[in-house]
Amino acid sequence: MKQLRDFDQDAVHRLLADEGWDQPVAEVARIRLSPRQQAVFWGLRVYVVVMTAIVVWAFLHGAIR
């Protein structure tokens, strides 16, 4: 496998500049979710908790028998 040091450094720098990898990353900010979106995410959280509880119960139920 070729290492980065095996490539021509000028070609690597040109690639970085052409692809825009040498530019700072755009800032990321939070967005406001609508009440409907918030309800969906809370529903997913509840679903994950309930499914985890069911899996733990099933595992313990099977392990005891």
C-alpha positions as CSV (number, residue, x, y, z in Angstrom):
1,M,0.0,0.0,0.0
2,K,1.4,3.4,-0.9
3,Q,1.9,5.9,1.9
4,L,1.2,9.6,1.6
5,R,5.0,10.3,1.6
6,D,5.3,8.2,-1.6
7,F,3.3,10.7,-3.6
8,D,4.6,13.9,-5.2
9,Q,4.0,16.6,-2.6
10,D,3.1,19.2,-5.3
11,A,0.5,16.9,-6.7
12,V,-1.0,16.3,-3.2
13,H,-1.1,20.1,-2.6
14,R,-2.8,20.7,-5.9
15,L,-5.4,18.0,-5.2
16,L,-6.1,19.5,-1.8
17,A,-6.5,23.0,-3.3
18,D,-8.6,21.7,-6.2
19,E,-11.0,19.8,-3.9
20,G,-11.2,22.6,-1.4
21,W,-9.8,20.5,1.4
22,D,-7.5,23.4,2.5
23,Q,-10.5,25.7,3.2
24,P,-12.0,25.9,6.7
25,V,-15.1,23.9,7.3
26,A,-18.4,25.8,7.3
27,E,-19.8,26.6,10.7
28,V,-22.6,24.3,11.8
29,A,-25.5,25.7,13.8
30,R,-28.6,24.2,15.5
31,I,-31.9,24.6,13.7
32,R,-35.3,25.0,15.4
33,L,-37.4,21.9,15.0
34,S,-41.1,22.2,14.5
35,P,-43.4,20.8,17.3
36,R,-44.3,17.9,15.0
37,Q,-40.6,17.0,14.5
38,Q,-39.9,17.3,18.2
39,A,-42.8,14.9,18.9
40,V,-41.4,12.4,16.3
41,F,-38.0,12.5,18.0
42,W,-39.5,12.0,21.4
43,G,-41.5,9.1,20.1
44,L,-38.3,7.6,18.8
45,R,-36.7,7.9,22.2
46,V,-39.7,6.3,23.9
47,Y,-39.6,3.5,21.2
48,V,-35.9,2.8,21.8
49,V,-36.4,2.7,25.6
50,V,-39.4,0.3,25.3
51,M,-37.5,-2.0,22.8
52,T,-34.5,-2.0,25.0
53,A,-36.6,-3.0,28.0
54,I,-38.2,-5.8,25.9
55,V,-34.8,-7.1,24.8
56,V,-33.5,-7.1,28.4
57,W,-36.6,-8.8,29.7
58,A,-36.4,-11.5,26.9
59,F,-32.7,-12.1,27.6
60,L,-33.2,-12.4,31.3
61,H,-36.3,-14.6,30.8
62,G,-34.3,-16.9,28.5
63,A,-31.2,-16.9,30.7
64,I,-33.2,-18.0,33.8
65,R,-34.8,-21.0,32.1
